[in-house]
Amino acid sequence: MEPTKFVLGDEHIPQSWYNIVPDLPFALEPPLDPATREPVGPEAFAPIFPRAIIEQEVSAEPRVPIPEEVRKIYGLWRPTPLFRARRLERLLDTPARIYYKYEGVSPTGSHKPNTAVPQAYYNREEGVRRLTTETGAGQWGSSLAFACRQMGLECTVYMVRVSYDQKPYRRIMMQTYGADVHASPTDLTQAGRRILEEHPDSPGSLGIAISEAVEDAVGSEDAKYSLGSVLNHVLLHQTVIGQEAIEQMELAGEYPDVVVGCAGGGSNFGGIAFPFLRENLLNGRDTRFIAVEPASCPTLTKGRFTYDFGDTAGTTPLMKMYTLGHSFVPAGIHAGGLRYHGDSPILSALVHEGLVEARAYLQNETFEAGVAFARAEGIVPAPEVNHAIKAVMDLALEAREAGEGRVILFNMCGHGHFDLSAYERYLAGELVDLQLSQEEIDRALEGLPI
Ligand SMILES: *Cc1c(COP(=O)(O)O)cnc(C)c1O
């Protein structure tokens, strides 16, 4: 029988996370204080993050050991399986060999618990009692709610209004784990009230919800804030994905020519890509890397590489990244996890330096790809993943044109079981394609702080 599934035993759960920063062929630009424009030291993050997380955020060590308690919880679902998508290959009649790493087997159905668990762990170790956070589609909120429950912490989640309304099941899941969930913007914080005064019907955005969650944490004694993407320590934690994938590709007797992932804040992409990118940087491999985003929130493909706030209210340090402007409110597309104005500083710099390519696709073409994938392979993908799948299918068709048997690996970073209303609308022909005009992008960029 031709193997389609490549699995590893518990002993292959990685012992350490891989920090790409010291291996980069360029220096990252530091976060800046918005008032003085001077680089901020790690202490600027002390009101919102525990010491261990701040150390990881600025770490120059290539390997960070994974605490044993975190590895034990990882063992509930890790190592995750790697599949060869033989039926999709047949459907596309392509000589390309397509592999995917499936993170949907985690308790919450995505890659997010890979960082939620260590973040909750380090906070508990330092005496924190409650974590606050934002969530878009609810993937991050449910993952942090799960991790907080494992570590005995309370959890408060500010959920982007449009997703709160569209995706009640994720809210119920968070509440099942015991979290407090609010539709953002709320009237519980200054940041939320300010938005509601101007836009009472605001659909919310990740940027707004971040402002609310940060304000809540900073204003409480025993609470800290937790971010599910973008920052260096989050991408660090996600590298368990790529490290396992390297071993599993070896089991399959292959090495990827191309690695593809969808990019919202860049964490699942960095998680699968960085361990392979290390092989390019240190060991002479020449794999291509492609990050895929929505045409309605085209941060990497049409944003500007500059300093901007991480949140809408302008309370975070300035970060050098691709951004559409912190006041940009993305359209209410169904890939909630990809609706963020900025992107990881590491991923942004890699795109800027030409080490990672970026592509953008429209909503309907990504769902078309996702439905084809579901019919071929059986797994209904999260709408975010459909962006990666669309790019993979294009690459496979290019391979057919060129008559090349290239090896494509992508990160199937979550299932779509909580996103079926989006599929319902797609199947009914009701999804709209929104592409930003240059004019709208220019307008959004006007509010940049620098
Ligand atoms: C959150 C999420 C994303 C976007 O976040 P990244 O940090 O870019 O990975 C993508 N896919 C799924 C399934 C998510 O839950």
The ligand as an SDF file (V2000), in Angstrom:
LIG
                    3D

 15 15  0  0  0  0  0  0  0  0999 V2000
   -5.4000   32.2450   13.8960 C   0  0  0  0  0  0  0  0  0  0  0  0
   -5.3890   31.4320   12.6970 C   0  0  0  0  0  0  0  0  0  0  0  0
   -4.6910   31.8610   11.5540 C   0  0  0  0  0  0  0  0  0  0  0  0
   -3.9780   33.1590   11.4680 C   0  0  0  0  0  0  0  0  0  0  0  0
   -2.9500   33.3680   12.3850 O   0  0  0  0  0  0  0  0  0  0  0  0
   -1.4210   33.1430   12.0580 P   0  0  0  0  0  0  0  0  0  0  0  0
   -0.7140   33.7350   13.2230 O   0  0  0  0  0  0  0  0  0  0  0  0
   -1.1030   33.8690   10.7820 O   0  0  0  0  0  0  0  0  0  0  0  0
   -1.2270   31.6830   11.9510 O   0  0  0  0  0  0  0  0  0  0  0  0
   -4.7060   31.0310   10.4560 C   0  0  0  0  0  0  0  0  0  0  0  0
   -5.3640   29.8710   10.4660 N   0  0  0  0  0  0  0  0  0  0  0  0
   -6.0400   29.4200   11.5260 C   0  0  0  0  0  0  0  0  0  0  0  0
   -6.7480   28.1030   11.4620 C   0  0  0  0  0  0  0  0  0  0  0  0
   -6.0690   30.1900   12.6890 C   0  0  0  0  0  0  0  0  0  0  0  0
   -6.7230   29.7340   13.7580 O   0  0  0  0  0  0  0  0  0  0  0  0
  1  2  1  0
  2  3  1  0
  2 14  2  0
  3  4  1  0
  3 10  2  0
  4  5  1  0
  5  6  1  0
  6  7  2  0
  6  8  1  0
  6  9  1  0
 10 11  1  0
 11 12  2  0
 12 13  1  0
 12 14  1  0
 14 15  1  0
M  END
$$$$
